[in-house]
Amino acid sequence: MSTLTAQKNYSVVPGLNMGIFEPRDFAEILGIISKYEVPLTKITGAQRLALLGVDDDQMKSLQAELKPFIRETGKNTVTYVQACPGSQWCRYGKQDALALGKKLEKISFNEPFTAKVKVGISGCRMCCTEPYLRDVGLFGSNRGWTLVFGGNGGSHPRIGDVIAKNLTDDEALDLLQKCLTIYQQESRPTQRSARFMERFGIEELRKRLFEEQE
């Protein structure tokens, strides 16, 4: 068993949202990690790959070798998408979480966000990816998706507000984009969605989302 040294150097490999690896690519990634004798690797809570204890002089060359396996992210996208196996791979799944997550990863916004935007997508009501504690949360049922907005964990947790239920994939993505656009327009610098919702309020958000469109 390898022993992790006291050094705290680490690198989180981006572009591996939802923890998805093609088996062939994963084997090559492991080969590169072994070549550099990375002391310890970890799948993070965000379902990304952390390389722990790498020396500074090796970090750049290691990242360069891993670059071909990293998905390029679009401009002004969410920070990351965390998703469960969904109906495609889990017997409890009611909706396809991975398919919706892939669609969401492709969405780019006109302006950058003022702070991190984390998304959790669960294919059923068990909510394995904790959608109520994400900036944007989606969980599935037999009737469609439920959209939750403004959740947060951390030292000042907040349960997100339910925005709408029984949504199709397209309806969920459309409403999600509208929530995030309002957040972009009205949030303060560095303000996460939970603190934004405490100030802005669910009633005002619903008014902007629904009443002003009638």
Order of alpha helices (4+ residues) and beta strands (2+ residues): beta-alpha-beta-beta-alpha-beta-alpha-alpha-beta-beta-beta-beta-alpha-alpha-alpha
